[in-house]
């Protein structure tokens, strides 16, 4: 099975070991991809566990779970990814459908932090679509 993160790798060699807890993400981008896959597979525990412990109280658990449960995720595009020391930034577009609605795109600039050799999602800023 191809990995839902659109890496062109198999799930077993891409995000599968991360979601199973067998491996840690090697980069901020790998964590981003695995979090997208977790959303696609409705693995809320992985989303929670890969959120920066310093930010978990700020994380809107109910909204995240509701979006996850009500959506079908249809694709991920990484626009850019960079790391410097223990900080990483990934800009991406995630495509999804909610109910019978047309496909939508979530465009975000996400920040990551590496602590104790483990990457965590820190925060995300939604990038609105350009005006029509």
Order of alpha helices (4+ residues) and beta strands (2+ residues): alpha-alpha-alpha-alpha-beta-beta-beta-beta
